[in-house]
Structure formats: C-alpha cells, structure tokens
Amino acid sequence: MAAEKVTSAEFEEKVLKSDVPVLVDFWAEWCGPCKMLSPIINKVADSAEGFKVMSVNADENSDLLDRYGIRAIPTLIVFKGGEAVRQSTGFIPEEQVRALIND
C-alpha cells in the first residue's frame, strides 16, 4: 500500500484531525529528488504502525505549500494533533524518514 494521496479539500479531515501522527510528503511529478524519495515513502507507508503516510501533489495543492511555508520539494512534514512538529526538505534516506516520525 502506497502513501494515500490527499488534496487541500481533504487535508483538515485526513491530516489535521487525525488521531495518530501523519507524515505528509509534498512532491511534484517533475521533481527528480521527489522521484528518488517516492519508493522510500511507499516502503514506510507499507510498514506504518501507529501513524499514517499521506502524499500531496504540490502543483495541484499549492495553497498548502503557502500555508506551511514550503519553498522547495520534496518536503516532509510530521503532523501531530493538528500541528506541524517536524520538517525535512530534500531527499533523505529511509532511516532519516523513519527518525522524523519516531522522534
């Protein structure tokens, strides 16, 4: 199971109101580092226990990029209780993706 795609319209319900932490991957089709990160995100999503993994297409949901001050992609943000608690920009290896969630 891959990361679940989420749009601006669904973001509050699926991410901000989630009762478990949510790792959100902001990406775009044309972004090379995003393509490199995608299999890692899907692997983390496949083994997710106690958290969810969501995927936001940056080109289709640019209002979310503005809302969270995202200036470069890929950007990963961990949300807990409706708040952004950790963030990483650029390609990172799987261990660092998992550390974002588990810290």
C-alpha distances in whole Angstrom, upper triangle without the diagonal:
4,7,8,11,15,18,22,22,19,20,22,20,17,18,22,22,19,20,18,18,15,15,15,15,18,18,20,19,23,22,22,21,18,17,18,16,13,11,12,11,7,8,10,7,5,9,10,13,15,14,11,10,11,12,16,18,21,23,22,22,25,27,24,25,29,28,27,29,26,28,26,23,20,21,19,20,19,20,22,24,24,25,24,25,24,23,23,24,23,21,21,20,17,19,21,17,17,21,20,18,20,24
4,6,9,12,16,19,20,18,17,20,19,16,16,20,21,18,20,18,17,14,13,12,12,14,14,16,16,19,18,19,18,14,14,15,13,9,9,10,8,5,7,9,6,6,10,10,14,16,14,11,8,9,9,13,14,17,20,19,19,22,24,21,22,25,25,23,26,23,25,23,19,17,17,15,17,17,19,21,23,22,23,22,23,21,20,20,20,20,18,18,17,15,18,19,15,15,19,18,17,19,22
4,6,9,13,16,17,15,14,17,16,13,13,16,18,15,17,15,14,11,9,9,8,11,12,14,15,18,17,18,17,13,13,15,12,9,10,10,7,5,9,8,5,8,11,10,13,14,11,8,5,5,6,10,12,15,17,17,16,19,20,17,18,22,21,20,22,20,22,20,16,14,14,12,14,14,15,17,20,19,20,18,19,18,17,17,18,18,17,17,17,14,17,17,13,14,17,16,14,17,20
4,6,10,13,14,11,11,14,13,10,11,15,16,14,16,15,14,11,10,9,10,12,13,15,16,19,19,20,19,16,16,18,15,12,13,14,10,9,12,12,9,11,13,12,15,15,12,8,6,5,6,9,11,14,17,15,15,18,19,16,18,21,20,19,22,20,22,21,18,16,16,14,15,15,15,17,19,18,19,18,20,19,19,19,20,20,19,20,20,18,21,20,16,17,20,18,16,20,22
4,7,10,12,10,10,13,13,10,11,15,16,15,18,17,16,12,12,9,9,10,11,12,13,17,17,19,18,14,15,18,15,12,14,15,12,11,15,15,12,14,17,15,18,18,15,11,9,6,5,6,8,11,13,11,11,14,16,14,15,19,18,18,20,18,20,19,16,15,15,14,15,15,16,18,20,18,19,18,21,20,19,19,19,19,19,20,21,20,22,22,18,19,22,20,18,22,24
4,7,8,6,6,10,10,8,9,12,13,13,16,16,15,12,12,9,10,10,12,13,15,18,18,21,20,16,18,20,17,15,18,18,14,14,18,17,14,17,19,17,19,19,15,12,10,6,6,6,8,11,13,10,9,13,13,11,13,16,15,15,18,17,19,19,16,15,15,14,14,14,14,17,17,15,17,16,19,19,18,19,19,20,21,22,23,22,24,23,19,20,23,20,19,22,24
4,5,5,6,9,10,9,10,13,14,15,19,19,18,14,14,11,12,11,12,13,15,18,18,21,21,17,19,22,20,17,20,21,17,18,21,20,18,20,23,21,23,22,19,15,13,10,9,6,8,9,11,8,6,10,10,9,12,14,13,14,17,16,18,18,16,16,16,15,15,16,16,18,19,16,17,17,20,20,19,20,20,21,22,24,25,25,27,25,22,23,25,22,21,25,26
4,5,5,8,10,10,10,11,14,15,19,19,18,15,15,12,13,12,14,15,17,20,20,23,23,19,21,24,22,20,23,23,20,21,24,23,20,23,25,23,25,23,20,17,15,12,11,8,10,10,11,9,6,9,7,7,10,12,10,12,15,14,17,18,17,17,16,16,15,16,15,18,18,14,16,16,19,20,19,20,20,22,23,25,27,26,28,26,23,25,26,23,22,26,27
4,6,7,8,10,11,12,13,15,18,20,19,17,18,15,16,15,17,18,20,23,23,26,26,23,24,27,25,23,25,26,22,22,26,24,22,24,26,24,25,24,21,18,17,14,13,11,13,14,14,11,9,12,10,10,14,15,13,15,18,18,21,22,21,21,19,19,18,19,17,19,18,15,17,18,21,23,22,24,24,25,27,28,30,29,31,29,26,27,29,25,24,28,29
4,6,6,6,8,10,10,11,15,16,16,14,15,13,15,15,17,18,20,23,23,26,25,22,24,26,23,21,23,24,20,20,23,22,19,21,23,20,22,20,17,14,14,11,12,10,13,14,16,13,11,14,13,11,15,16,15,16,19,19,22,22,21,20,19,18,16,17,15,16,16,13,16,17,20,21,21,22,23,25,26,27,28,27,29,27,23,24,26,23,21,25,26
4,6,5,5,7,9,10,14,14,13,11,12,10,12,12,15,17,20,23,22,25,23,20,22,24,21,20,22,22,18,19,22,20,17,21,22,19,20,19,16,13,12,9,10,9,12,13,15,13,10,12,11,9,12,14,12,12,16,16,19,20,18,18,16,15,13,13,11,13,13,10,12,13,16,17,17,19,20,22,23,24,26,24,26,24,21,22,23,20,19,22,23
4,6,6,5,6,9,12,13,13,12,14,12,15,15,18,21,23,26,25,28,27,23,26,27,24,23,25,25,21,22,24,22,20,23,24,20,21,19,16,14,14,12,14,13,16,16,18,16,13,15,13,11,14,15,12,13,17,17,21,22,21,21,18,17,14,14,11,12,11,8,11,12,16,18,18,21,22,24,26,26,28,27,28,26,23,23,24,21,19,22,23
4,6,6,5,7,10,12,13,12,14,14,17,17,20,22,25,28,27,30,28,25,27,28,25,23,25,25,21,21,24,22,19,21,23,19,20,18,15,13,14,12,14,14,17,18,21,18,15,18,16,14,17,19,16,17,20,21,24,25,23,23,20,19,16,15,13,13,12,10,13,15,18,20,20,23,24,26,27,28,29,27,28,27,23,24,25,22,20,23,24
4,6,6,6,9,10,11,9,11,11,14,15,18,20,22,25,25,27,25,22,24,25,22,20,22,21,17,18,20,18,15,18,19,16,16,15,12,9,10,9,11,12,15,17,19,17,15,17,16,14,17,19,16,16,20,19,23,23,21,20,18,16,14,13,11,12,12,10,13,14,16,18,18,21,22,24,24,25,26,24,25,24,20,20,22,19,17,20,22
4,6,5,9,9,8,6,9,8,12,13,16,19,22,25,23,26,24,20,23,24,20,19,21,20,16,17,19,17,15,18,18,15,16,14,11,9,9,8,11,11,15,16,19,17,14,16,15,12,15,17,14,13,17,17,20,21,19,18,15,13,11,10,7,9,9,7,9,10,13,14,15,17,19,21,22,22,23,22,23,21,18,18,19,16,14,17,19
4,6,9,10,9,8,11,11,14,15,19,22,25,27,26,28,26,23,26,27,23,22,24,23,19,21,23,20,18,21,21,18,18,16,13,12,13,12,14,14,17,18,21,19,16,17,15,12,15,16,13,13,16,17,21,22,21,20,17,15,12,10,7,8,7,4,7,9,12,14,15,18,20,23,24,24,26,24,25,23,20,20,21,17,16,18,19
4,6,9,10,10,13,14,17,18,22,25,27,30,29,31,29,26,28,29,26,25,26,25,21,22,24,21,19,22,22,18,18,15,13,12,14,13,16,16,20,21,24,22,18,20,18,16,19,20,16,16,20,21,25,25,24,23,20,18,15,13,10,9,7,6,10,12,14,17,19,22,24,26,27,27,28,26,27,25,22,22,22,20,17,19,20
4,5,7,7,11,12,16,18,21,24,27,29,28,30,28,25,27,27,24,22,24,22,19,19,21,18,16,18,18,14,14,11,9,9,11,11,15,16,20,21,24,22,19,22,20,17,20,21,18,18,21,21,25,25,24,22,20,17,14,12,9,8,7,7,11,12,14,16,18,20,23,25,26,25,26,23,24,23,20,19,20,17,15,17,18
4,7,9,13,15,18,21,24,27,30,33,31,32,30,27,29,29,26,25,26,24,20,21,22,19,17,19,18,14,13,10,9,10,13,14,18,19,23,24,27,26,23,25,24,20,23,25,21,20,24,24,28,28,26,25,22,19,16,13,10,8,7,9,12,14,15,17,19,22,25,27,27,26,27,24,24,23,20,19,20,18,14,16,17
4,6,10,13,16,19,22,25,28,31,29,30,27,25,26,26,23,22,22,20,17,18,19,15,14,16,15,11,10,6,5,7,10,12,16,18,22,23,27,25,23,25,24,20,22,24,21,20,23,23,26,26,24,22,20,16,14,11,9,7,8,10,12,13,13,15,17,19,22,24,24,23,23,20,20,20,17,15,16,14,11,12,14
4,7,10,13,16,19,23,25,28,26,27,24,22,24,24,20,19,20,18,15,16,17,13,12,15,14,11,10,7,5,6,9,11,14,16,20,21,24,24,21,22,22,18,19,22,19,17,20,20,23,23,21,19,16,13,10,7,6,5,7,9,10,10,10,11,13,16,19,21,21,19,20,18,18,16,14,12,13,11,8,10,11
4,6,10,13,16,19,22,24,22,24,21,18,20,21,17,16,18,16,12,14,15,12,10,14,14,10,11,9,6,5,6,7,10,12,16,17,21,20,17,19,19,15,16,19,17,15,18,17,20,20,18,16,14,10,8,6,5,7,9,9,10,9,10,11,12,14,16,18,19,18,18,16,17,16,12,12,13,11,8,11,13
4,7,10,13,16,19,21,19,20,17,15,17,17,13,13,15,12,9,11,13,10,9,13,13,10,12,11,8,6,5,6,8,11,14,15,19,19,17,18,18,14,15,18,16,14,16,15,18,17,15,13,10,7,6,4,6,9,12,12,12,10,10,9,9,11,13,15,15,14,15,13,14,12,9,10,11,8,7,11,12
4,6,10,13,16,18,16,18,16,13,15,16,12,12,14,13,9,12,14,12,11,14,15,13,15,15,11,8,6,5,6,7,10,11,15,15,13,14,15,11,12,15,14,12,14,12,15,14,12,10,8,6,5,6,8,11,14,12,12,10,12,11,9,10,12,13,14,14,16,15,16,14,11,12,14,11,10,14,16
4,6,10,13,15,13,14,12,9,11,12,9,9,12,11,8,10,13,11,11,14,16,14,17,17,14,11,8,6,5,6,8,9,13,14,12,13,15,12,11,15,15,13,14,11,14,12,9,7,6,5,7,9,11,15,17,16,15,13,14,12,10,10,10,11,11,12,14,13,16,14,10,13,15,12,12,16,17
4,7,11,13,11,13,11,8,11,13,11,10,14,14,11,13,16,15,14,18,20,18,21,21,17,14,11,9,6,5,6,6,9,11,9,10,12,9,8,12,12,11,12,9,11,9,6,6,5,6,8,11,13,17,19,17,16,13,15,14,11,10,9,10,12,13,16,16,18,16,13,16,18,15,15,19,20
4,7,9,7,10,9,6,8,11,9,9,13,13,11,13,16,16,15,18,21,20,23,23,20,17,13,11,7,6,5,5,8,10,10,11,14,12,10,14,15,14,14,11,12,9,6,5,7,9,12,15,17,20,23,21,20,17,19,17,14,12,11,10,11,13,16,16,19,17,15,18,20,17,18,22,23
4,6,5,9,10,7,8,12,11,10,14,15,14,15,18,19,18,21,23,23,26,27,23,20,16,14,10,8,6,5,6,9,10,11,14,13,12,15,17,16,16,13,13,10,8,8,10,13,15,18,20,24,26,24,23,20,23,20,17,16,13,12,13,16,18,19,22,21,18,21,23,21,22,25,27
4,6,8,10,8,8,11,12,11,14,16,15,15,19,20,19,21,24,24,27,28,25,22,18,16,12,11,8,9,8,10,13,14,17,17,15,19,21,20,20,16,16,14,11,11,14,16,19,21,23,27,29,27,27,24,26,24,21,19,16,15,15,18,20,20,24,23,20,23,25,23,24,28,29
4,6,9,8,8,12,13,13,16,18,17,18,21,22,22,24,27,27,30,31,28,25,21,19,15,14,11,10,10,13,15,15,18,18,16,19,22,21,20,17,15,13,10,11,14,17,20,23,25,29,32,29,28,26,27,25,21,19,16,14,14,18,20,21,25,23,21,25,27,25,26,29,31
4,6,5,6,9,10,11,14,15,15,17,19,20,20,23,25,25,28,29,26,23,19,18,14,13,11,10,11,14,15,15,18,17,15,18,20,19,18,14,13,10,7,8,11,14,17,21,23,27,30,27,26,23,25,22,18,16,13,10,11,14,17,18,21,20,18,22,23,21,23,26,27
4,5,5,6,9,10,13,14,15,16,18,19,20,22,24,25,28,30,26,24,20,19,16,16,14,14,14,17,19,18,22,21,18,21,24,22,21,17,16,12,10,9,13,15,19,22,25,28,31,29,28,25,26,23,19,16,13,10,9,13,15,17,20,19,18,21,23,21,23,26,27
4,5,5,6,9,11,11,12,15,16,17,18,20,22,22,26,27,24,22,18,17,15,15,14,14,15,18,19,18,21,20,17,20,22,20,19,15,14,11,8,7,10,12,16,19,22,25,29,27,26,22,23,19,16,13,10,7,6,9,11,13,16,15,14,18,19,18,20,23,24
4,5,5,6,9,10,10,12,14,15,16,18,20,20,23,24,21,19,15,14,11,11,10,11,13,15,16,16,19,17,15,19,20,18,18,14,14,11,7,5,9,10,14,17,20,23,26,24,23,20,21,18,15,13,10,8,7,10,12,13,17,15,13,17,19,17,18,22,23
4,5,5,8,10,10,11,13,15,16,17,20,20,24,26,22,20,16,15,13,13,12,13,15,17,18,19,22,20,18,22,24,22,22,18,18,14,11,9,12,14,17,20,22,26,29,27,27,23,24,22,19,16,14,11,9,12,13,14,17,17,15,18,20,19,20,23,25
4,6,7,8,10,11,12,14,15,17,19,20,23,25,22,20,17,17,14,16,15,16,18,20,21,21,24,22,20,24,25,23,23,19,19,15,12,10,13,14,17,19,23,26,29,28,27,24,24,21,18,15,13,10,7,9,10,11,15,14,13,16,18,18,19,22,23
4,6,5,6,9,10,11,12,14,16,16,20,21,19,17,13,13,12,13,14,15,17,19,19,20,22,20,18,22,23,20,20,17,17,14,10,8,10,10,14,16,19,22,25,24,23,20,20,17,15,12,11,9,6,7,8,9,12,11,10,13,15,14,16,18,20
4,5,5,6,9,10,10,12,15,15,19,21,18,15,12,11,9,12,12,14,16,17,18,19,22,19,18,22,23,21,21,18,19,16,12,9,12,11,15,16,19,22,25,24,24,21,21,19,17,14,14,12,10,11,11,11,14,14,11,14,17,16,16,19,21
4,5,5,6,9,10,10,13,14,18,20,18,16,13,13,12,15,15,18,20,21,21,23,25,23,22,26,26,24,25,22,22,19,16,13,15,14,17,18,21,24,27,26,26,23,23,21,19,17,16,14,12,12,11,9,13,14,12,13,17,17,17,19,22
4,5,5,6,9,10,11,12,16,18,16,14,11,13,12,15,16,18,21,22,22,23,25,22,22,25,25,23,24,21,22,19,15,12,13,12,15,16,19,21,25,24,24,21,21,18,16,14,15,13,10,9,8,6,10,10,8,10,13,13,13,16,18
4,5,5,6,9,10,10,14,16,13,11,8,9,9,12,14,16,19,19,19,20,22,19,19,23,22,20,21,18,20,17,14,11,12,10,12,13,16,18,21,21,21,18,18,16,14,13,14,13,11,10,10,8,11,11,8,9,13,12,12,15,17
4,5,5,6,9,10,13,16,13,11,8,10,10,13,15,17,20,20,20,22,24,21,21,25,25,23,24,21,23,20,17,14,15,13,15,15,18,20,23,23,23,21,21,19,18,17,17,16,14,14,13,10,14,14,11,12,16,15,14,17,20
4,5,5,7,9,12,15,13,12,10,12,13,17,18,21,23,24,24,26,27,24,24,28,27,25,27,24,25,23,19,16,17,15,17,17,19,21,24,24,24,22,22,20,19,18,19,18,15,14,12,9,11,13,11,10,14,15,14,15,19
4,5,5,6,10,12,10,9,8,11,12,16,18,20,23,24,23,25,26,23,23,26,25,23,25,22,24,22,18,16,15,13,14,13,16,17,21,21,21,19,18,16,16,15,17,17,14,13,11,8,10,11,8,7,11,11,10,12,15
4,5,5,9,11,9,7,5,8,10,14,17,19,22,22,21,23,24,21,22,25,24,22,24,22,24,22,19,16,16,13,14,13,15,17,19,20,20,19,19,17,17,17,18,18,17,16,14,11,13,14,11,10,14,13,11,14,17
4,6,9,12,11,10,9,12,13,17,19,22,25,24,24,27,28,25,25,29,28,26,28,26,28,26,22,19,19,17,18,17,19,20,22,23,24,22,22,21,21,20,22,21,19,18,16,13,15,16,13,12,16,16,14,16,19
4,6,10,10,10,10,13,16,19,22,24,27,27,26,29,30,26,27,30,29,27,29,27,29,27,24,21,20,17,18,16,18,19,22,23,23,22,21,20,20,20,22,22,20,18,16,12,13,15,13,10,14,15,12,13,17
4,7,6,6,7,11,14,18,21,23,26,26,24,27,27,24,25,28,26,24,26,25,27,25,22,20,19,15,16,13,15,15,18,19,20,19,18,17,18,19,21,21,20,18,16,13,14,15,12,10,13,13,10,11,15
4,6,8,10,14,17,20,24,26,29,28,27,29,29,26,27,30,28,26,28,27,30,28,25,23,22,18,17,15,15,15,17,19,20,19,19,18,20,21,23,24,23,21,19,16,16,17,14,11,14,14,11,11,15
4,7,10,14,17,20,24,26,29,28,26,28,28,24,26,28,26,24,27,26,29,28,26,23,21,18,16,13,13,12,13,16,17,17,16,17,19,20,23,25,24,22,21,18,17,18,15,12,14,14,10,10,13
4,7,10,14,17,20,22,25,24,22,24,24,21,22,25,22,20,23,22,25,24,22,20,18,14,13,10,10,10,12,13,14,14,14,14,16,17,20,22,21,19,19,16,16,16,13,11,13,12,8,10,13
4,7,10,13,17,19,22,21,19,22,22,18,20,23,21,19,22,21,24,23,20,18,16,13,12,10,10,11,13,13,15,14,15,15,16,17,19,20,20,19,19,16,17,16,13,12,14,13,10,12,15
4,7,10,14,16,19,18,17,19,20,16,17,21,19,17,20,18,21,19,17,14,13,10,10,9,10,12,15,15,15,14,15,14,14,15,16,17,16,16,16,14,15,15,11,11,14,12,10,13,16
4,7,10,13,16,15,13,16,16,13,15,18,17,15,18,16,19,18,15,13,12,10,10,10,11,13,15,14,15,14,15,15,14,15,16,17,17,17,18,16,18,17,13,14,17,14,13,16,18
4,7,9,12,12,11,13,15,12,13,16,16,15,17,14,17,15,12,11,10,9,11,12,13,16,18,16,17,15,17,16,14,14,14,15,15,16,17,16,19,17,14,16,18,16,15,19,20
4,6,9,8,7,9,11,9,10,13,13,12,14,12,14,13,11,10,10,10,11,13,14,17,19,16,17,15,17,17,15,15,14,15,16,17,19,19,21,20,16,18,20,18,17,21,22
4,6,6,6,8,11,10,10,13,14,14,15,13,14,13,10,10,11,12,14,16,17,21,22,20,20,18,21,19,17,16,15,15,16,18,21,20,23,22,18,21,23,20,20,24,26
4,6,5,5,9,8,7,10,12,12,12,9,10,10,8,9,10,12,13,16,17,21,23,20,19,17,20,18,16,15,13,14,16,18,21,21,24,22,19,22,23,20,21,25,26
4,6,6,9,10,9,12,14,15,15,12,12,12,11,12,13,16,17,20,21,24,26,23,23,21,23,22,19,19,17,17,18,21,24,24,27,25,23,26,27,24,25,29,29
4,6,9,10,10,12,14,15,16,14,15,15,14,14,15,17,18,20,20,24,25,22,22,21,24,23,21,21,19,19,21,23,26,26,29,27,24,26,28,25,25,29,30
4,5,6,7,9,10,12,13,12,13,14,13,14,14,15,15,18,17,21,22,18,19,17,21,20,18,19,17,19,20,23,25,25,28,25,22,25,26,23,23,27,28
4,5,5,6,9,10,11,9,11,12,12,13,13,15,15,18,18,22,23,19,19,17,20,20,17,18,16,18,20,22,25,26,28,26,23,26,27,23,24,28,28
4,5,5,6,9,10,10,12,14,14,16,15,16,15,18,17,20,21,17,17,16,19,20,18,19,18,20,22,24,27,28,30,27,24,27,27,24,24,28,28
4,5,5,6,8,8,11,13,12,13,12,13,12,14,13,17,17,14,14,12,16,16,14,16,15,17,20,22,24,24,26,23,21,23,24,20,20,24,24
4,5,5,6,5,7,9,10,11,9,11,11,14,14,18,19,16,15,13,16,15,13,14,12,15,17,19,23,23,25,22,20,22,23,19,20,24,24
4,6,5,6,8,11,13,14,13,15,14,17,16,20,20,17,16,14,17,17,15,16,15,17,20,22,26,27,28,25,23,25,25,22,23,26,26
4,6,8,11,13,14,16,13,14,12,15,14,17,17,13,12,11,15,15,14,16,16,19,22,23,26,26,28,24,22,24,24,21,21,24,24
4,6,9,11,12,13,10,11,9,12,11,14,16,12,10,8,12,12,10,12,12,16,19,20,23,23,24,21,19,21,21,17,18,21,21
4,6,9,11,13,10,12,11,14,15,18,19,16,14,11,14,13,11,12,12,15,18,19,23,24,25,21,20,23,22,18,20,23,22
4,6,8,9,7,10,10,13,15,18,20,17,15,12,14,13,10,10,9,11,15,16,20,21,22,19,18,21,20,17,19,22,21
4,7,10,9,12,13,17,18,22,24,21,19,16,18,16,12,12,9,11,14,17,21,22,24,20,19,23,22,19,21,25,24
4,6,7,10,12,16,18,22,24,22,20,17,18,16,12,10,7,8,11,14,17,19,21,18,17,21,21,18,20,23,23
3,5,8,11,15,17,21,24,21,20,16,18,15,12,9,6,6,9,12,15,17,19,16,15,18,19,16,18,22,22
4,7,10,13,16,20,23,21,19,16,17,14,11,8,6,5,7,9,13,14,16,14,12,16,17,14,16,20,20
4,7,10,13,16,19,17,16,12,13,11,7,6,4,6,8,10,13,14,16,13,11,14,15,12,14,17,17
4,7,10,13,17,15,14,10,11,8,6,5,6,8,9,10,12,12,14,11,8,11,12,9,10,14,14
4,6,10,13,12,10,6,7,6,4,7,9,12,13,13,15,15,15,13,10,12,12,8,9,13,13
4,7,10,10,8,6,6,5,6,9,12,15,16,14,16,15,15,13,10,11,11,7,7,10,10
4,7,6,5,4,6,7,9,12,15,18,19,18,20,18,19,16,14,14,14,10,9,12,12
4,5,5,7,7,9,12,15,18,21,22,21,22,20,20,18,16,15,15,12,10,12,12
4,6,8,9,12,15,19,21,25,26,25,26,24,24,22,19,19,18,16,14,15,15
4,7,9,12,14,18,20,23,25,24,26,24,24,22,20,20,20,16,15,17,17
4,6,9,11,15,17,21,23,22,24,23,23,20,18,19,18,14,14,16,15
4,6,8,11,14,17,19,19,21,20,20,17,15,16,15,12,12,14,13
4,7,11,14,17,19,18,20,19,18,15,14,14,13,9,10,12,10
4,7,11,14,15,14,16,16,15,12,11,12,10,7,8,10,9
4,7,10,12,12,14,15,15,11,10,12,11,8,10,13,12
4,7,9,8,11,12,13,9,9,12,11,8,11,14,13
4,7,8,12,14,15,11,11,14,14,12,14,17,17
4,6,10,13,14,11,11,15,15,13,16,19,19
4,7,10,12,10,9,13,14,13,16,18,19
4,7,8,6,7,10,11,10,13,15,16
4,6,6,6,9,10,11,13,15,16
4,5,5,6,9,10,11,12,14
4,5,5,6,9,10,10,12
4,5,5,6,9,10,10
4,5,5,7,9,10
4,5,5,6,9
4,5,5,6
4,6,6
4,6
4
